[in-house]
Amino acid sequence: MLQHNPAHPGEILRDLWLEPLGLSITATADKLHVSRKTLSEIVNGRAGISAEMAVRLELAFGKSAVSWLAHQANYDLWQLHEKRDQFAISRIAA
């Protein structure tokens, strides 16, 4: 189980790459061959990282696609943490 609220992958992208390298969302979107809107939604936490975007980020910044997807999965699971009881699912065991 996750012990803390993990950062959205867009926050990681902004804080560890875009800001330190002085890259704008527009310039980075151009380099990634995606729309500015697509990248802006990721950076601002309104959209997640897809497998395709993870590969694009790997090619651009060197951080593995698997690690980008792991950040996204950890973030998504944390968001569901509070809703687990709402699922009303009992353990299925032999």
Secondary structure, 3 states (H helix, E strand, C coil): CCCCCCCCHHHHHHHHHHHHHCCCHHHHHHHHCCCHHHHHHHHCCCCCCCHHHHHHHHHHHCCCHHHHHHHHHHHHHHHHHCCHHHHCCCCCCC
